[in-house]
Amino acid sequence: MDRPLILLFSLWFVFHRAGSCCKEEILQMSLNCCNCNFSVVPLNLSKNLRRLDLSFNPLHRLYNKQFSLVSKLQLLDLTRCSIISIEDNTFSGLDKLHTLILTGNQVKNWSPLTLSGLSFLNRLIVVETSLTSLSELPLGQLTLLQELNAARNLLKTLHVPSFLFSLHTLDLRANQITEIKENDLVNLQNANISHLSLILSKNPIQHISPGAFRFISLQILDLKGCFSNADIMKANLNALSGLRSGKLVIGHYRNSLNKIYFDNGLLKGLCGMDVEELTINGIYFTSSKPPFFDCIKNITFFRLINTNLEILLNSSASNIEKLELKYCLIPRVPSTFITKFIYLKEIRITDNRRLHDFYGDIRNLTKLELLDLSSNKLHLESCCANIIYNVPVLQHLNFSFNIHIGLRSVYLNMPHLRSLDLSHTKLEGVGQFPIFKLLGNLTYLDLSHTSCHFLIHCSFCGLDSLEQLYISHTTFSAEILGLVFQNLTQLRILDMSSCSLQHIPTETFAHLILLQVLDLSKNRLLEFKSSVLNPLIALTILDISANNFQGLSEDTTQIISQKISQNMAKFNISQNPYDCSCSQQTFLLWVREQNNRVLRFSELMVCKTPEYLHGLQLSDVNLNCSLSLYIFAGVFAIVISSLFAVFVYRCYSQKYFYLCYLSCQTHKNNFTEKDYDAFVIHSSLDEEWVKEQLVPKLEDGNPSFQLCLHYRDFLPGIPITSNIVNEGIRRSRNALIIVSQNFIESKWCSFEFEMVMSWQFLESQCGVIVIVLEAVKDAQLKQMIGLNKYLRKNTYLKWTDGYLERKVFWMRLTEALRQGSQTSRYAPQLEDTCEDMLCDKQCEQNKMNLEK
C-alpha cells in the first residue's frame, strides 16, 4: 500500500476513533484526547474549541497548518507525543493560543518558522526536550511571551538571549549548568528589567564569576540545591555581590540528607546584596553567634525551612516584618526569639512535627496582624490570653491541624480578630460556654472536623459580624438547633455537612436573610420542609446531597423553583436513596423539567427503589401510575413484610445475631461515606506501637492516609458495638489487623476481627490487611479459628528488625492502602520471594532498587 493510501486510512481511523476516545470536559470548548493512540491530529474537532489535550499520543511529526481548523484554541497540550519533527508554520492560524506544552518531545530541529503564527503566546513549556541552548528556540517573534519553562534539559551555560526581555519567569531548574560567566547575563544588565523570576534550582553550580549579577534586578532568584557544600555556597554567595532581588532562595532542594552546616562567614555574601525576602532551606546552625544578621537589615520577610534554630535564639532585633518557620526541628514555639522582631506583622510557624508546646508569650508585638500555628503537634491546655499578651491589632489566628486546644471564654478577648481557624483540632469548651462572646469583629470561623458538640443556645453569641461559618463534622443537641444561629444575621456561608442531622426545625435559618451558600450534605435528613427554605431569600447555592431523601414534597420543589428563577445558581440533591415509585411522581416530573446547569451532578441522581428501576437516572424515569399498579404494589408490600418478619425472627437467634446486625447495617445506608483509609484493630497493650510507629508513618507520610482509631475517633456515650460497625468498619475502606500475642488474648480483638470478616462477606467492600507484629503461639492461634484460617490462606505483612526490611514493609503497606477497596484482592501480592531470601544478594539489591 503506497503512502497516500496509508495516510488516508490513518485519517479515516482517527476520525472515527476520536468520537469514542476523546472526552468533552466542557461542551464544544474543552476536549481531552489523552492517550488515545492517535498517530495524526483528529479532523473532526469543533471549531469552537478553547482547550485541546493530545498528550501521550504517538504523533511523531507535526505538519504545516495542522491546527488551522481550531483557530480559537487557547491551550494546546502535546506532552510526550514522541514528536521529533515540527514543520514550518505548523501552528499558523493559532493567533489566540496563550499556552503551548511540548514536554517530553525530543525535537531534533527548531527552524526559524517552527513557532510562527503564535503572536499571542504567553506560556511555552519545553521541559525535557533535549535543549542544549536557549538560542535553539526561535522565540524572537513571541513578543508577548511571559513564561518559558525549559527545566530538565541539557543546558550547560546560562546565556540569556536579548529577545527574552519580556519574560516574567525563566525556569531552568535541573539542567546541567555548572558555571555562570560574567557575560551570560549582560543582556539583563543592559535591559534594566526587574520583573524577571530566574529559577536555577538543582543545577550543579560550581562557580559564579564575581560581578556576573552586578546591576541586575530580579523578582526572584532561586538557587535551591545548587551548591553541594558550604565552601562552594560561601564563594558563590560572595560572587552575587551587586544583585537586587525581591526574593532569594538558597540551601537544599526540599529536604536533603546531605545537610549544609553553618559556619562563620557562610552567609556573609548577603551583605553585598539588596534582598527583601530571604528563604533558607536545609542549613543547620551550630554556632552560638549570628554573624549574618547584620547583613539582612533590609530584609522584611525571613523564611527558615528544614532547619534548626540554635543560632537564632540569641539573635538581635531587625526590620523583619514577616517570619516563617516550616519543617523545623523545634519542640516549642521560640517566643524569646520571636519577640525580638518588634516590627513583625505576620508569623507563620507551620508543619513542625515536633512542635508540641508554646512556653512563654509573644507580648508587645504591637504591629502583629497574623499568627499561623497550623499543622503542628500543639497541645495547649488554655488559650489564648496567656500566649497573645498585649498584641492589640491581631486580625488572623490559625490553630488548625493540631492535637488539642483548650479554649476559655475569658481568654478570647481579641476585639480586632477577623478570622479564626481551629479546624481539624480537638477543642475543649466550644459549644458548652459562650467562648466567642468578645469577638465582635470576627467574619470567618472554621470549626470543621473538631467533633465539637453544641449544647447551649449561646454557642455563637457575640459573633454579630460573622460572614463565614464552617462546622462540618460537628454535632448539635436537638433542643438548641432551632435558635443557635439567631444572632448570625450577617452570615453569607454556612457549612453543616456531616453533622449527623436528622431533622431541621423550621426556625433554624429564620434570621439568616443574607445567607448565600448552605451545605447540608452527608447528613441523615429524611425530609426537607419548604418552611426551612422560606427565610433564605439570598440563597444562591444549596447542597443537600448524600442524605436519606426518597424525594422532595411538592411545596419544597415549588419554593426551590422560585429561588432558581431568582438567585439560585447551583442545587445539589445527588446521592440520595430515591424512591421512583408512583408516590414520588410529582417530584420525578419536576426533576425532568430542571436545567442540569442548576441541578448539579444530575448523573448521580438515581433510583434505589423499586428494584427493577435500581440505578436508573431520575431524568430517565417514565412512570405509568394506573390503579392496577397501586394494587400490585400493595400486594408486593404485604409479601415483603412477611419475609421481613421471618428475617427478623432469624436475626434474633443467638447464632445469627451479629451477621444479621451487619446485614441490616448494610441495607440501611448503601451510600455510607468512606471517611477513613483504614480501621485499625489492635490490642490496647499495643497502642504504643500504633501511636509511635503506624500513625506518624501513615498519617504524616507522603501519600497521607486517614486512620480510624478507637482511642481517638470513637464517639463517647455510644455502645462499643455500634462504634465498631458505624464509626469503624462502615466508614473505612480497609481493616488493618495488628496481630500480636496481646491481640490473640483479647476477646474484643477477636470480636472485631469476626465483624470485619462478616462485613467483607456481606459487602465485599472492606479490604483486609494483616500485620503480624510478633511471633504468636500456634496453640493459642488455633483457638481463633477465623484468624488461623485467614493466615493460612492469605499473605500478610511482618514487622521485623532491619532498615531494609522496614523500608520494604512501609512501601508494601502504603501500596496496599492505595488499592482502596481492592486491597483484599491485592493482598496475595504483598509478599514476594524476597521475604524468604533476604540472604540472597541479588534479591536484596532488587529491594534497594524498589526503595529508590
Sequence and secondary structure as in RCSB ss.txt:
>XXXX:A:sequence
MDRPLILLFSLWFVFHRAGSCCKEEILQMSLNCCNCNFSVVPLNLSKNLRRLDLSFNPLHRLYNKQFSLVSKLQL
LDLTRCSIISIEDNTFSGLDKLHTLILTGNQVKNWSPLTLSGLSFLNRLIVVETSLTSLSELPLGQLTLLQELNA
ARNLLKTLHVPSFLFSLHTLDLRANQITEIKENDLVNLQNANISHLSLILSKNPIQHISPGAFRFISLQILDLKG
CFSNADIMKANLNALSGLRSGKLVIGHYRNSLNKIYFDNGLLKGLCGMDVEELTINGIYFTSSKPPFFDCIKNIT
FFRLINTNLEILLNSSASNIEKLELKYCLIPRVPSTFITKFIYLKEIRITDNRRLHDFYGDIRNLTKLELLDLSS
NKLHLESCCANIIYNVPVLQHLNFSFNIHIGLRSVYLNMPHLRSLDLSHTKLEGVGQFPIFKLLGNLTYLDLSHT
SCHFLIHCSFCGLDSLEQLYISHTTFSAEILGLVFQNLTQLRILDMSSCSLQHIPTETFAHLILLQVLDLSKNRL
LEFKSSVLNPLIALTILDISANNFQGLSEDTTQIISQKISQNMAKFNISQNPYDCSCSQQTFLLWVREQNNRVLR
FSELMVCKTPEYLHGLQLSDVNLNCSLSLYIFAGVFAIVISSLFAVFVYRCYSQKYFYLCYLSCQTHKNNFTEKD
YDAFVIHSSLDEEWVKEQLVPKLEDGNPSFQLCLHYRDFLPGIPITSNIVNEGIRRSRNALIIVSQNFIESKWCS
FEFEMVMSWQFLESQCGVIVIVLEAVKDAQLKQMIGLNKYLRKNTYLKWTDGYLERKVFWMRLTEALRQGSQTSR
YAPQLEDTCEDMLCDKQCEQNKMNLEK
>XXXX:A:secstr
  HHHHHHHHHHHHHHHHHHH EEEETTTEEE TT   SS  S   TT SEEE TT    EE TTTTTT TT  E
EE TT    EE TTTTTT TT  EEE TT       TTTTTT TT  EEE TTS  S GGGS  TT TT  EEE 
 SS   B    GGGTT SEEE TTS   EE GGGGHHHHHHT    EEE TT    EE TTTTTT EEEEEE TT
  SSHHHHHHHHHHTTT EEEEEEEE SSS SS EE  TTTTGGGGGSEEEEEEEESEE   SS TTGGGGTT  
EEEEES   TGGGG       EEEEES   SB  HHHHTT TT  EEEEE  TT  B  S  TT TT  EEE  S
S  EEEEESTTTS S TT  EEE  S SEEEE TTT   TT  EEE TTSEEESBTTB TTTT TT  EEE TTS
  EE SGGGGTT TT  EEE TT EE TTTTTTTTTT TT  EEE TTS      TTTTTT TT  EEE  SS  
S   HHHHTT TT  EEE  SS  S   HHHHHHHHHHHHHT  EEE  S  EE SGGGHHHHHHHHHS TTTEE
TGGG BEEESGGGTT BGGG      HHHHHHHHHHHHHHHHHHHHHHHHHTSGGGHHHHHHHHHHHH TT    
BSEEEE  GGGHHHIIIIIHHHHHSSSS   EE HHHHS TTS HHHIIIIIIITTBSEEEEEE HHHHH HHHH
HHHHHHHHHHHHHS  EEEEEE S   HHHHTTSHHHHHHHHHS  EE  SSHHHHHHHHHHHHHHHHTGGGHHH
HGGGS  GGGG TT HHHHHHHHHHH 
